[in-house]
């Protein structure tokens, strides 16, 4: 790896991790001030913005990044397409805001949509410049842009929330962050935009962009689309609890999944010509990550009330009903990052898209089917629906990798059994803790309980593994030692 590429990778990681971590810290501060209804109202509006932005970009950023050669007339054409699309879609959103509010059933949503749609216009002006920055490996600049815009917008948002501006604090934060992002990429433009646009090659980019748009729509259905449906069916407060309750799950999946997918895609791509070695690498990766990450997910699920209290404050205690099942789902979702990496390495991204579509459909259907039972039941139903897609997942892996389901289960039954023992130990301790410490009123009680539960679960997990998976622990220790010495 040459120094410029290495530097780009490091700055890309700083952009992804630094921006996310800064955003998460700010999010935790906002949640402690705002109410579930205010968070739910913004979550619904943000889901609508994400949906419209998919069509504003239309995959053009990725198309420009991957095109072998670009010139100023093409870039100007793409810029104009993005801006005109943003104008049209923002206008449509402005006109449809009242109908969307009536459809979703959230009072005040129309005003948020009409003001917040300006972010479509602001962001569209920077898409092409961002694409060129990626093409020329200016990841340091993009990393600084992300961190600066996140911190500046977050600072203003937290101040406005603390002074009683409610949902408008979040809207202002979003608009300010978008404006700073766009301003920074235009400080040093990659080309002179005042040239005659050439729309002929831009039309060729639309074909590639359509595939990207399709994938983003599927991702939207599984994530923001499900949130929007929950808001429409259960109301803004329930959506606020759902969005906050899934936040810690989302953080861990994103941070751990980002590292795993980057490494797995690079490693699996080198083995694509050798299916046997690729299958072995896949299985060993799943086994190692399952051993290491599963106890963290089990602790997060079993100690969900304490985790929600520590992260979000006492007013969000009901969010633990959502966090507990989704933390269990996270243990599987992290492993599924290897599925996507393996299918991509084999040149079968369509299978990954099929899996994503199945998961999105299952999540949307379960939310609709069980909404009459309340938020907690909906959260569990969504999680179960994702687990039920696993057989399709294994069938596609068998088709692409020649992987048998029994081989997959062989890698997982030991961590799963140890995790079940850890769960039981934590629940048993919770009963004793409730009797001995339940009457004490200490500010740090949630943190103390979380730490003790973590130790109880961790010890139980390691003890069971020492009995049934000593060989896997030895292989993991040897692999970590080899990694440190390499």
C-alpha positions in Angstrom: 0.0 0.0 0.0 1.6 3.3 -1.1 1.8 6.2 1.4 -0.9 8.3 -0.4 -3.4 5.5 -0.4 -2.5 4.6 3.2 -3.0 8.2 4.2 -6.4 8.2 2.4 -7.5 5.1 4.1 -6.6 6.6 7.5 -8.4 9.8 6.8 -11.4 8.0 5.4 -11.6 6.1 8.7 -11.3 9.4 10.6 -14.1 10.8 8.5 -16.4 7.8 9.1 -15.6 7.1 12.7 -14.8 10.7 13.8 -18.0 12.1 12.3 -20.1 9.3 13.7 -18.6 9.5 17.2 -19.0 13.3 17.3 -22.6 12.9 16.1 -23.3 10.2 18.7 -22.0 12.4 21.6 -24.2 15.3 20.4 -27.2 13.0 20.0 -26.9 11.8 23.6 -26.9 15.5 24.7 -30.0 16.3 22.6 -31.9 13.3 23.8 -31.5 14.3 27.5 -33.2 17.6 26.7 -35.9 16.8 24.2 -39.1 14.7 24.7 -40.0 11.5 22.9 -42.6 13.4 20.9 -40.1 16.0 19.6 -37.6 13.2 18.8 -40.3 11.2 17.0 -41.5 14.2 15.0 -38.0 14.9 13.7 -37.3 11.3 13.1 -40.4 11.1 10.8 -39.3 14.3 9.0 -35.8 13.1 8.6 -37.0 9.8 7.1 -38.9 11.8 4.5 -35.8 13.9 3.7 -33.7 10.8 3.3 -36.2 9.4 0.9 -36.3 12.5 -1.3 -32.5 12.9 -1.2 -32.1 9.4 -2.8 -33.7 10.9 -5.9 -31.9 14.2 -5.7 -28.5 12.4 -5.9 -29.8 9.5 -8.1 -26.4 7.7 -7.5 -24.5 10.4 -9.4 -21.8 10.8 -6.7 -20.8 7.1 -6.9 -21.1 7.2 -10.7 -18.7 10.2 -10.9 -16.3 8.5 -8.5 -16.1 5.3 -10.5 -16.1 6.7 -14.0 -12.7 6.3 -15.6 -12.5 9.9 -16.8 -14.5 13.1 -16.2 -14.2 16.6 -17.5 -15.6 20.0 -16.5 -18.5 19.9 -18.9 -19.7 16.6 -17.5 -19.3 17.7 -13.9 -21.2 20.9 -14.6 -24.0 18.9 -16.2 -24.2 16.6 -13.1 -24.2 19.6 -10.8 -27.1 21.1 -12.7 -29.0 17.8 -12.7 -28.6 17.5 -9.0 -29.7 21.1 -8.3 -32.7 21.1 -10.6 -33.8 17.7 -9.1 -33.5 19.2 -5.7 -35.5 22.3 -6.7 -38.3 20.1 -8.1 -38.4 17.7 -5.2 -38.2 20.4 -2.6 -41.1 22.1 -4.3 -43.0 18.9 -4.3 -42.3 18.3 -0.7 -43.4 21.8 0.2 -46.7 21.3 -1.6 -47.3 17.8 -0.2 -46.2 18.6 3.4 -49.8 19.0 4.6 -50.9 15.7 3.0 -47.9 13.9 4.4 -48.7 15.2 7.8 -52.3 14.0 7.5 -51.2 10.6 6.2 -48.7 10.1 9.0 -50.9 11.7 11.6 -48.3 13.8 13.3 -49.3 17.3 14.2 -46.6 19.9 13.3 -44.9 17.7 10.7 -45.9 19.9 7.8 -44.0 22.9 9.1 -40.9 20.9 9.8 -41.0 19.4 6.3 -41.4 22.8 4.6 -38.5 24.4 6.4 -36.3 21.3 6.5 -36.7 20.7 2.7 -34.1 23.5 2.2 -31.5 20.9 3.2 -32.1 19.2 -0.2 -31.2 22.3 -2.0 -28.1 23.0 0.1 -26.8 19.5 0.0 -27.3 19.1 -3.8 -24.9 21.9 -4.5 -22.1 19.9 -2.9 -22.6 16.4 -4.2 -20.4 16.8 -7.3 -17.6 18.5 -5.4 -17.7 15.7 -2.8 -17.4 13.1 -5.6 -14.3 14.9 -7.0 -12.7 15.0 -3.6 -13.1 11.3 -3.3 -11.7 10.7 -6.8 -8.6 12.7 -5.9 -8.2 11.1 -2.5 -8.9 14.3 -0.6 -10.1 12.3 2.4 -8.4 14.5 4.9 -10.4 17.4 3.7 -13.6 15.4 3.8 -12.8 14.1 7.3 -12.3 17.7 8.6 -15.5 18.8 6.8 -17.5 16.1 8.5 -16.2 16.7 12.0 -16.4 20.5 11.7 -20.0 20.5 10.3 -21.1 17.9 12.9 -19.6 19.7 15.9 -20.7 23.2 14.8 -24.3 22.1 13.9 -24.4 20.0 17.1 -23.3 22.9 19.3 -26.0 25.1 17.9 -28.6 22.3 18.2 -27.8 21.5 21.8 -27.9 25.2 22.7 -31.3 25.7 21.0 -32.7 22.5 22.6 -31.5 23.6 26.1 -33.2 27.0 25.6 -36.6 25.4 24.8 -36.8 25.4 21.0 -37.8 21.7 20.8 -37.9 20.1 17.4 -36.6 23.3 15.7 -33.2 22.7 17.4 -32.9 19.5 15.4 -34.0 21.2 12.2 -31.5 24.1 12.7 -28.7 21.6 13.4 -29.5 19.7 10.2 -29.6 22.8 8.0 -26.4 24.3 9.5 -24.5 21.1 9.1 -25.6 20.8 5.5 -24.6 24.4 4.8 -21.1 24.0 6.4 -20.6 20.8 4.5 -21.4 22.4 1.1 -19.4 25.6 1.9 -16.2 23.7 2.8 -16.2 21.6 -0.4 -16.7 24.8 -2.5 -13.8 26.6 -0.8 -11.4 25.0 -3.2 -13.6 23.9 -6.2 -12.2 20.9 -8.2 -13.2 22.5 -11.5 -14.6 25.7 -13.0 -18.4 25.3 -13.0 -19.0 28.1 -15.4 -18.5 26.1 -18.5 -21.0 24.8 -21.0 -22.5 21.6 -19.6 -22.3 18.3 -21.6 -25.4 16.2 -20.8 -24.6 13.4 -23.2 -22.1 11.5 -20.9 -24.2 12.6 -17.9 -27.1 10.5 -19.4 -24.8 7.5 -19.4 -24.2 7.9 -15.7 -27.9 7.6 -15.0 -27.9 3.9 -15.8 -25.3 3.2 -13.1 -27.0 5.7 -10.8 -30.3 3.8 -11.1 -28.7 0.7 -9.7 -27.4 2.7 -6.7 -30.8 4.3 -6.3 -32.4 0.9 -6.1 -30.0 -0.3 -3.4 -30.6 2.8 -1.4 -34.4 2.4 -1.6 -34.1 -1.1 -0.3 -31.9 0.2 2.6 -34.4 2.9 3.3 -37.2 0.4 3.6 -35.4 -1.6 6.2 -34.3 1.5 8.2 -36.0 4.8 7.9 -39.0 3.4 6.1 -39.8 1.1 9.0 -39.4 4.1 11.4 -41.8 6.2 9.3 -44.4 3.4 9.3 -44.1 3.0 13.1 -44.6 6.7 13.5 -47.7 6.7 11.2 -49.2 3.7 13.1 -48.2 4.4 16.7 -47.6 8.2 16.8 -44.6 10.5 17.4 -43.9 9.6 21.0 -43.7 5.9 20.1 -41.4 6.7 17.1 -39.2 8.8 19.4 -38.8 5.8 21.8 -38.2 3.4 18.9 -35.6 5.7 17.3 -33.8 6.3 20.6 -34.1 2.7 21.7 -32.4 1.5 18.5 -29.6 4.1 18.6 -27.1 2.2 20.7 -27.7 -0.9 18.6 -27.1 1.2 15.5 -23.9 2.7 16.9 -22.3 -0.7 17.6 -23.4 -2.2 14.3 -22.1 0.8 12.4 -18.8 1.1 14.2 -18.0 -2.6 14.3 -19.6 -3.3 11.0 -17.6 -0.6 9.2 -14.3 -2.1 10.3 -15.3 -5.7 9.5 -16.8 -4.9 6.1 -13.7 -3.0 5.0 -11.3 -5.7 6.1 -13.5 -8.6 4.9 -14.0 -7.1 1.4 -10.3 -6.6 0.9 -9.4 -10.1 2.2 -12.2 -12.0 0.5 -11.6 -10.3 -2.9 -8.1 -11.9 -3.0 -9.6 -15.3 -2.5 -12.5 -15.0 -5.0 -10.7 -17.3 -7.5 -10.4 -20.0 -4.9 -13.9 -20.9 -3.5 -12.6 -23.4 -1.0 -10.2 -21.0 0.7 -12.8 -18.3 0.5 -15.3 -20.5 2.3 -12.7 -21.4 5.0 -11.8 -17.7 5.4 -15.5 -16.9 5.7 -16.2 -19.5 8.4 -13.1 -18.7 10.4 -14.0 -15.0 10.3 -17.6 -15.7 11.5 -16.3 -18.0 14.3 -13.8 -15.4 15.6 -16.1 -12.4 15.5 -18.9 -14.5 17.1 -16.6 -15.4 20.0 -15.5 -11.8 20.6 -18.6 -9.7 19.9 -21.4 -11.9 21.2 -20.9 -11.2 24.9 -21.0 -7.4 24.3 -24.4 -7.8 22.6 -25.7 -10.1 25.4 -24.7 -7.6 28.0 -26.3 -4.7 26.1 -29.5 -6.6 25.9 -29.6 -8.0 29.4 -28.7 -4.7 30.9 -30.8 -2.6 28.5 -32.6 -0.6 31.3 -29.3 0.5 32.8 -27.7 1.2 29.4 -30.7 3.4 28.3 -30.6 5.2 31.6 -26.8 5.9 31.3 -26.9 7.0 27.7 -30.2 8.9 27.5 -31.4 9.6 31.0 -34.3 8.5 33.2 -37.1 9.9 30.9 -36.1 7.4 28.2 -36.4 4.3 30.4 -39.1 2.9 28.1 -36.6 2.8 25.3 -35.1 -0.3 26.9 -38.0 -2.3 25.7 -36.7 -1.6 22.2 -33.0 -1.8 22.9 -33.2 -5.3 24.5 -34.4 -7.2 21.5 -32.4 -5.1 19.0 -29.2 -5.8 20.8 -29.7 -9.5 20.3 -30.3 -8.9 16.6 -27.1 -6.9 16.5 -25.1 -10.0 17.3 -26.4 -11.6 14.0 -26.2 -8.4 11.9 -22.5 -8.0 12.6 -21.9 -11.5 11.3 -23.9 -10.8 8.2 -21.4 -8.2 7.2 -19.3 -11.1 6.1 -22.1 -12.5 4.0 -22.3 -9.2 2.0 -18.5 -9.1 1.7 -18.3 -12.7 0.4 -21.1 -12.2 -2.1 -19.5 -9.0 -3.4 -16.1 -10.7 -3.7 -17.7 -13.4 -5.9 -19.3 -10.7 -8.1 -22.8 -11.5 -6.8 -24.0 -8.1 -5.5 -27.5 -8.9 -6.8 -27.8 -11.6 -4.1 -27.0 -9.0 -1.4 -29.7 -6.8 -2.8 -32.1 -9.6 -2.7 -31.3 -10.3 0.9 -31.7 -6.6 1.8 -35.0 -6.5 0.0 -36.3 -9.5 1.9 -35.2 -8.0 5.2 -36.8 -4.7 4.4 -40.1 -6.4 3.4 -40.1 -8.5 6.6 -39.5 -5.5 8.8 -42.2 -3.4 7.2 -44.7 -6.2 7.3 -44.1 -7.1 10.9 -44.4 -3.5 12.0 -47.7 -3.2 10.2 -49.0 -6.6 11.3 -48.3 -6.1 15.1 -48.8 -2.4 15.6 -52.0 -2.9 17.5 -50.1 -4.8 20.2 -47.9 -1.8 21.2 -44.3 -0.6 20.7 -42.6 -3.4 22.6 -44.4 -6.1 20.6 -43.6 -4.3 17.4 -39.9 -4.1 18.3 -39.8 -7.9 19.1 -41.8 -8.6 15.9 -39.3 -6.7 13.7 -36.4 -8.5 15.3 -38.0 -11.9 14.8 -38.8 -11.1 11.2 -35.1 -10.4 10.6 -34.2 -13.8 12.2 -36.7 -15.5 9.9 -34.9 -14.3 6.9 -31.8 -16.2 8.0 -32.7 -19.4 6.1 -32.8 -17.4 2.9 -29.4 -16.0 3.9 -28.0 -19.5 4.3 -29.5 -20.7 1.1 -27.9 -18.0 -0.9 -24.5 -18.6 0.8 -24.9 -22.3 -0.2 -25.6 -21.3 -3.8 -22.7 -18.9 -4.0 -20.1 -20.4 -1.7 -21.2 -24.0 -1.5 -21.6 -23.5 2.2 -23.7 -25.9 4.2 -26.0 -24.6 7.0 -24.5 -27.2 9.3 -21.0 -25.8 8.8 -22.3 -22.3 9.7 -24.0 -23.6 12.8 -20.9 -25.5 13.8 -19.1 -22.2 14.2 -21.9 -20.6 16.2 -23.4 -23.1 18.6 -20.7 -22.7 21.2 -20.9 -18.9 21.5 -24.7 -19.0 21.4 -24.7 -21.6 24.3 -22.2 -19.5 26.3 -24.3 -16.4 25.6 -27.4 -18.1 26.9 -25.6 -19.0 30.0 -24.4 -15.4 30.4 -27.9 -14.1 29.9 -29.2 -16.5 32.6 -26.5 -15.5 35.0 -27.2 -11.8 34.6 -31.0 -12.3 35.1 -30.3 -14.4 38.2 -28.0 -11.6 39.6 -30.6 -9.0 38.8 -33.1 -10.7 41.1 -30.6 -10.7 43.9 -29.5 -7.1 43.2 -33.2 -6.0 43.2 -33.6 -7.3 46.7 -30.3 -6.1 48.1 -29.9 -2.7 46.4 -33.3 -1.8 45.0 -34.1 0.6 47.9 -30.9 2.6 47.5 -31.2 5.9 45.7 -27.7 6.6 44.4 -27.0 8.7 41.2 -24.5 6.1 40.0 -26.8 3.1 40.6 -27.4 2.5 36.9 -23.7 2.6 36.1 -22.9 0.3 39.0 -25.5 -2.2 38.0 -24.3 -2.1 34.4 -20.7 -2.7 35.4 -21.6 -5.5 37.8 -23.9 -7.1 35.2 -21.2 -6.9 32.6 -18.7 -8.7 34.9 -21.3 -11.4 35.8 -22.2 -12.0 32.2 -18.5 -11.9 31.0 -17.4 -14.4 33.6 -20.2 -16.8 32.9 -19.5 -16.5 29.2 -15.8 -17.3 29.6 -16.4 -20.2 32.0 -18.8 -21.9 29.6 -16.5 -21.3 26.6 -13.6 -22.7 28.6 -15.6 -25.9 29.0 -17.0 -26.4 25.5 -14.8 -24.3 23.2 -11.2 -24.4 24.5 -9.9 -25.1 21.0 -11.6 -22.1 19.5 -10.2 -19.9 22.3 -6.7 -21.2 21.6 -7.1 -20.4 17.9 -8.4 -17.0 18.6 -5.5 -16.2 21.0 -3.0 -17.5 18.5 -4.5 -15.4 15.7 -4.4 -12.2 17.9 -0.8 -12.9 18.8 0.1 -13.3 15.1 -1.7 -10.1 14.3 0.2 -8.2 16.9 3.6 -9.5 15.7 2.9 -8.9 12.0 
